Amino acid sequence: MNWYSESDSAPLLSRDRMFETLSEEIEELLKQLTRVNAEMTAVSTGSAGSTVTHTLQRHRDILQDYNQEFRKTQTNLRSRREREELLQGGRNDSL
C-alpha cells in the first residue's frame, strides 16, 4: 500500500492561497466575536451584577487568547512558508 501521494511532496503552505484564505476567514470570525463581545457589554451595562461582570471579563479574556494564539500561529506559518519557498528556490537553481 502506498501512503505517499503527490500532494505530500507539495509544500503545505504555498498551495492555492490556502493559507491566506484560511487566515482571512479566521480574522473575520475574530472580528465577529469582538463585535458580539462589545454588544454583550453594551446590553449588560445597566445590569452589571458580579456574575455578569465576571462572565463578560471571561469572554474578553478568551477572545484575547484566541487573538494572541492566531497571531502567533500566523507568524509561525508565514515563517515556515518563507523557508519552504527559499528551499524550493535553492533546489530549482541547482538543477
Stockholm file with secondary structure:
# STOCKHOLM 1.0

chainA/1-95         MNWYSESDSAPLLSRDRMFETLSEEIEELLKQLTRVNAEMTAVSTGSAGSTVTHTLQRHRDILQDYNQEFRKTQTNLRSRREREELLQGGRNDSL
#=GR chainA/1-95 SS CCCCCHHHHSCGGGSTTHHHHHHHHHHHHHHHHHHHHHHHHHHTGGGCCHHHHHHHHHHHHHHHHHHHHHHHHHHHHHHHHHHHHHHHHHHHHHC
#=GC SS_cons        CCCCCHHHHSCGGGSTTHHHHHHHHHHHHHHHHHHHHHHHHHHTGGGCCHHHHHHHHHHHHHHHHHHHHHHHHHHHHHHHHHHHHHHHHHHHHHC
//
